[in-house]
């Protein structure tokens, strides 16, 4: 393990320990807020697999998040509970299938075309759910009763309790992180990084890059679906906005903000993004203008400034400051 | 379907297609010449529509609002190029997408602050508020014909400026080799600023002339932006000719998808799924020619 990797490992271990302890002292609002951050972190990590590692700039990643949430909502009978152990794999399968079909078309395009086509397909799904009465249309649907996780008579966890939801999300988060670590260290992961660096060369080395990219797109879709399923459980409501481009753009921004091409970056980015959002929403009324009501404006300005002046994200900024510190120290020694 | 009904739908489809061309021409020009992908393009459409609505109210006439709106949007385009876009020329596509995505949020929220969140309708200008009688029961509004006329005029003007003027020469030269043009003593920065402002103005103009028929409402730019992307994907990025062909294709497919009935095995697909027809068209084109009809091979 390199030094940086060791630091990352211990920082994450400490963070997870703190997160495990959180429900023992924090209020409900903060527990749920952190669950939301973790869900966004899963979504951002799954996007980073495409964006930072494979070089596929997907602007439609929210589609898979939304599709899995809708899958849960649609198998939940009215006023009754769905079964967690069947609805969970089903939702992931639906997200994976959507990613397979969309990926089959989009993965053959490159660069700017890829961005536009992923966005267009995601918007197509958005309009299908928004305009038709398939699942509540514009207003979305409520999941009246959360899924029940019974095996025979034994119930390992109860999703009506917010702490149980929180721990489920935390477990999912840790599993996704470890899974991606292993995946990226595997030969498959190396091929993905190779595709980002130079796809033509990978092709001439004999790799069927189309298939690698498609599989990668499906994996990212399934993980995005996982985040969507968890979100549907936490909030008990599913609406078309969940697959809209505002979310796709926000997740992309989380990845960039933290630092793409790393796994810690998206996690950090998701946390900082959610905190900034919370901050802007809570801005006071100055004179006659309610600053908090127009938080989208501040968010938009923040995005413009961050993408102009923070190209490598917070991780890059931290590394640059660290390097400068070391250089100053070295010069001081002379 | 009788002949007159078919004719009306055909003209509606062509008119919608030409309006889409006006919009996507700006998007494809800015990319083709400057290498900038501007996803805030739909927001300028919205701003154009709101400007037409509010200036018509203030100045009392649509015909005064139109030139005033154009002057304002040219200024807006130049300002944005100076503030934001010029910092993105040498940057990865990803940052161009994100920065302009940020602009969408800013535009949308400023619109909410300035003009509120209500749907606004406004009247078709008096002079064009007539219809041509086609048969006893069917007629076609003159205003829609006027929209098509404006779009065609702009297309011809664009062609003339780019192919036959000195500015057009500089623009074409700048598109193929930026450094060479600079070393010949031409201020490419000014040329780019003009091109970007032109792109913004084309989108806003589309919004202004569409406003009386489509009404003016929040988020109106978003749907239009996605359709513009579909146009550009089908026509090929950077190709104005491709944008024209693809726009009219989409206009026709979309219009006829809404009025035709089509069933497979007893399941009605059209018009129920008409909002998907253009995406299906895009998917087919992608399989056949991933670079678009008139795009350069990637």
Interface residues (C-beta under 8 A of the other chain):
Chain A: X51 X57 X59 X105 X106 X108 X109 X110 X111 X112 X113 X115 X116 X117 X119 X120 X121 X123 X124 X127 X128 X131 X132 X245 X249 X252 X253 X256 X294 X296 X297 X299 X300 X301 X302 X303 X304 X305 X306 X307 X308 X311
Chain B: X31 X37 X84 X87 X88 X91 X93 X94 X95 X97 X98 X99 X101 X102 X103 X104 X105 X106 X107 X108 X109 X110 X112 X113 X222 X226 X229 X230 X232 X233 X237 X272 X273 X275 X276 X279 X282 X283 X286 X287 X290 X291 X292 X298
